Amino acid sequence: MGYDRTIRLESDFTATVKAVREALAEQGFGVLTEIDVTATLKTKLGHDMEDYLILGACNPPLAHQALEADRTVGLLLPCNVVVRADGDTTVVQALDPAAMVTLTGLPALEPVAAEATRRLDAALASLT
């Protein structure tokens, strides 16, 4: 089972990060967390790697619905969106919300995952 929704763009990393933030906002997602993996690995381990950023995206109404169905689902929130450099392109990846249903086995999460998928797919499509 795949667990990602991925697109590849011919734009630079910084421009892509800005566009991803805007696309997520248009679909009702706010960015709650940001992890600069590149800077963290450089600081903590002295390791150099390509630009790699993890954005923790949250759509509050969908998060609320998911938490009402199962409080433990918070382990799978927020929706992680990765923006990373890959050669001359930038890759944008979102965790497939269907993974939430697969991992929990809870049918009550199916409509939440379907709506989150629709919104994430729209955000990704707007970038291409």
N, C-alpha and C positions, 0 to 999 in steps of 0.2 A: 504494500500500500504506500503510495506517495503521500507525503504530508506537507507539501509545499505548493504554492502557486507562484510561478516565477516568470519574470520577463527580463529581457536583456535590451539595454538602451545604448545608443551611440552618442551619449552625452557624458560630460565629465561628472565626476563624483559630487562636487559641491553643488552644481546646478541640479543634479538628480535629487539630492537630499532635499533641497528647497521645493522642488516640484512634488516630491512624495509627501512632504508635510502638507502642502496645499491640497493635493488630491485626497488625502485622508480627511482633512478638515471638511472638504466639500461633501464627503460621505458621512459626516457626523462623528468622526473619530478625532479625539484629542490625543496628543502624545504625552503620556504620563511619565515615562522614563526614557532615558537616552544613555546608552552604553557605548562609549568610544573604545571599541576593542583594540584598535591599533595603538592608541595612547596608553591604555591600561597595560598591554603586554610589553610595550616599550619601557614604561616606568617600572613595572614589577619584575620583569624578567630580562630586560635589555634586548628583547626580541623585536626585530623589524619585520613588518608585514604590510600588505596592501591596505588601503583605506577600507575600514570595516566598521559599520555603525549598526547598532540594534536599537530600534525605536519601539517602545512599548505603547501600542495604540489601543485606545479604549473608546467604545461607543457606550456611554452611560446607560441608555435604555436597554441595550442588548445585554450588557453586563448585569444589570439588575434582573432581567428575565432569567439569565443563566443561574445567577446566585439564588433566586427564588426556587428554581428547580433542584438545585443541589449546592449547598454551601461549600462543599469540597472543591467544586469546579474553579474556585479562586486560584487553585494551583496551576490552572491552565490560562489564567488571565494575567496581564492584558495580552492582546494579540500581538505577537512579535512580528516586526517587519524589519528585514535586514536590507541594508544598502551597502554594496561592496564593489570595489574595483576589481575587474577581471581583464587584465590586458588593456586593450584600447576601448573596452566597453564597461558599462556599469550594470550590475545585476541587482534587481529588486526582487526580494522574496518575502512572501507572507505565509505564515503558518496556515494551512488549510483548516478552517473552522470545523470541517467534518471530522477531523481528528479528535475533537472534543467529544463527539458522539461515540466514535469508535472506542476511545479510551475509557469512557464512563459506562457505556452500554445503556445510557438513559434515553429512551425515546422522547422524553419531555424536552430534551435539548435540541432535537432535530429542527424545529422551526427557528430557533435562535441561530443555530449554525447555518441554516439556509439563508437567513437574512444577512448574517455577517458575511457569508460567502458572496452574496449578491453585491453587497457594498464594497468589499475588498476587491472583487473583480472589476467593478466599475471604476474604482480608484486606479487600479493597475492599467485598465484599458485607456483611461484618460492620459496616461503617460506616454503611450505609443503613438 
